[in-house]
């Protein structure tokens, strides 16, 4: 779900950065339908005119940090 929107972001990240760097953008299909100051604002405003699960909220920043998470654990395997 939302693979098309995420692929759009990845394929157009460089051009999106020129316009939306540091902003939170909302992507639906292959179009940016909004840009906001925070993820909460993007979510609240997007729900007013779009069904949940039909749009992607993405922080627009350079590199992969905005869409990659690292989890650390103290678990040791032996």
Helices and strands as residue ranges (DSSP letters): H 3-20, E 24-28, E 31-36, H 39-47, E 56-59
